Structures are given as structure tokens and as C-alpha cells.
């Protein structure tokens, strides 16, 4: 299910956002580039829709303050790490 905010942009599926954030949290302190994350996250590297969903999920996570982007590299924010440590598994 996609949410459509008033700006008209279609947000990526929440499952993709959760998967991306969980992957970055699991790998912390390792930082991945966008392309490394996409290679690890998608089943078919030639599937534009899957690649685009991951890119859009990263954009939403960055905008919401859960993921930092430093140049080409992505990593979870301090807030995401603290929540992850506090949340039951």
C-alpha cells in the first residue's frame, strides 16, 4: 500500500523502508553506498521498480531523520540506533 501525501509524491512501501533501515542497523557501524545497498536489497539488479523503491525509501528515511547521508555513504542516525537498542526484537 502506498501513501500519497498532499505534494503528490508516492512514498515507497513501508516494508521497503523497514527493510532498508533494518539492514543499515544490522550492519552498523559499516556504511554502505547507495549502490551497495541496492545490490544487497534487490532480488533482480535489473528490475527498475525494485531499485527505485529502495532509492525512494532511502530518501524518506533521510528526510525523516532515521538515516544520514554523508557523500555516497548511508548510515543510521543516533536516534535510530537508540530506538533499535530499546525496541524489543
RADA-V311864 format. One record per backbone hydrogen bond with DSSP energy under -0.5 kcal/mol. CO is the residue of the C=O (numbers start at 1). NH is the residue of the N-H. E is the energy in kcal/mol with one decimal. If there is no record, write none. Layout:
# RADA-V311864
CO	NH	E
CO	NH	E
This chain:
# RADA-V311864
1	14	-0.5
3	5	-0.6
3	11	-2.1
5	8	-2.1
9	5	-1.0
9	11	-0.6
13	16	-0.9
13	17	-1.6
14	18	-2.8
15	19	-2.4
16	20	-2.6
17	21	-2.7
18	22	-2.8
19	23	-2.2
20	24	-2.4
21	25	-2.6
22	26	-2.6
23	27	-1.8
24	28	-1.1
27	30	-2.5
32	74	-2.9
33	37	-2.5
34	38	-2.5
35	39	-2.6
36	40	-2.1
37	41	-1.8
38	42	-2.3
43	45	-0.6
44	47	-2.3
46	48	-1.0
47	51	-2.2
48	52	-3.0
49	53	-2.2
50	54	-1.9
51	55	-2.2
52	56	-2.8
53	57	-2.3
54	58	-2.5
55	59	-2.1
56	60	-2.2
57	61	-2.6
58	62	-2.7
59	63	-2.5
60	64	-1.9
61	66	-2.4
61	67	-1.4
62	65	-1.3
66	77	-2.1
68	75	-1.8
69	71	-0.5
70	73	-2.1
72	34	-1.0
73	70	-2.8
74	32	-1.3
75	68	-3.4
77	81	-2.2
78	82	-2.6
79	83	-2.5
80	84	-2.4
81	85	-2.0
82	86	-1.9
83	87	-2.7
